[in-house]
Every structure is written in C-alpha cells, then in structure tokens.
Amino acid sequence: MPSSVIRKFDYDPAAHRLAVTFVTGRRYAYLNVPEDVANDFRRAFSKGEFFNDAIRDHYPFERLR
C-alpha cells in the first residue's frame, strides 16, 4: 500500500542500515536495524504506523543529503 508519509525505503542487510525517504524529501538512515524489523516494515499495511511504532525513536539515525 502506498504511504502518505514514506516515499520509499531501502535496507542494506550487511550493514543493518535502513534508508528512508519521506514524502517531504528528507532522507534518513536508521542504523543497527535488524533484518526481521526491516522485513516486517516491508510487509506492514501502514508503513507510517509501523515506522512510528517500531523504528522511530528505537534506532540511532543520521540525516542524509
């Protein structure tokens, strides 16, 4: 399902790094994200709700340019 908050995301399993691009254009990399969490995110019906519940404020992040 398309998200009204998240434009796209990509997961690097070797680095445990989840890159998220929001509809605002801002991009962030979330670090130390387990692969099972990334897979659950991929399968989530509501990407924004899952992101807020399971990723945001749970993993360190850095803003990407």
Beta strands, then each sheet from edge to edge (+ up, - down):
strand 1: 6-12
strand 2: 17-22
strand 3: 27-31
strand 4: 61-64
sheet 1: 1+ 2- 3+ 4-
end
